[in-house]
Amino acid sequence: MRASAYLGDLGGLSAHRRLALLDVRGTGDSAVPAEPATYRCDRLVDDVEVWRDHMGLDHMDLLAHSAGGSLAMLYAARYPQRVRRLVLVTANPWALGMQPTAEDRLAAAWLGQGEPWFAEAFPAFEAWLAGTGDFDPVFAPFFHGRWDKAAEEHEARADEQFNDAAGDVYGSDGAYDPPTTRTALARLTAPVLVLAGELDGGPRPALARRAADVFPNAEFAVQPGAGHYRS
């Protein structure tokens, strides 16, 4: 539930393709709905379909990142004929009943132990995962392949781009029906690319590969040096 502006132009993709970025309801340029329950992931699926129709597309190449991956999976399950290609970039496979665990995230975090920020960041990250600490910007580096000026600027924009209230509802009870979604996606004929980050803890590459196995026509790749957001 973050404004799509954080994606930029996807590394220059707009130079080669028509690129349309969707602000889901309550984020970016999309209005806050009267009923907060409509933030739930399954209730956003038809918003994507209305958007596709508004764009005048018979079908589209659909790319989703992070939590948006579950929305894209639900959309592909409900409207398979509208998806020409599906690209899932470090996508959380909650819609498939697959959850990154605290152990997954800690194992990925340990890969950064040689970094200068690690000693301060790891205890706070561990406490947050254990439920004994709050989300702390000090461990933001764990979500990036490298902690540099671009990553710092990305994190600095987070507060103004996130809708935290919407995020609390997005995956709430009833949002997902994994068996039904898996059955539908097993019939999806469109080619699918599942891209994992080598250093990402949610999902780790092994979990992303399991998600790829749900699709009959999927390619799986791991980007070396990449975290959840970038390399």
HELIX and SHEET records of a PDB file:
HELIX    1   1 SER A    4  LEU A    7  5                                   4    
HELIX    2   2 LEU A   13  ALA A   15  5                                   3    
HELIX    3   3 PRO A   36  TYR A   39  5                                   4    
HELIX    4   4 CYS A   41  MET A   55  1                                  15    
HELIX    5   5 GLY A   68  ARG A   78  1                                  11    
HELIX    6   6 PRO A   80  ARG A   82  5                                   3    
HELIX    7   7 TRP A   94  LEU A   96  5                                   3    
HELIX    8   8 ALA A  102  ALA A  109  1                                   8    
HELIX    9   9 TRP A  110  GLY A  112  5                                   3    
HELIX   10  10 PHE A  118  ALA A  130  1                                  13    
HELIX   11  11 PRO A  137  PHE A  143  5                                   7    
HELIX   12  12 LYS A  149  ALA A  156  1                                   8    
HELIX   13  13 ALA A  158  GLN A  161  1                                   4    
HELIX   14  14 ASP A  164  TYR A  170  1                                   7    
HELIX   15  15 PRO A  178  LEU A  185  1                                   8    
HELIX   16  16 PRO A  205  ALA A  212  1                                   8    
SHEET    1   A 4 MET A  60  HIS A  65  0                                        
SHEET    2   A 4 VAL A  83  VAL A  89  1                                        
SHEET    3   A 4 VAL A 192  GLY A 197  1                                        
SHEET    4   A 4 ALA A 218  GLN A 223  1                                        
END                                                                             
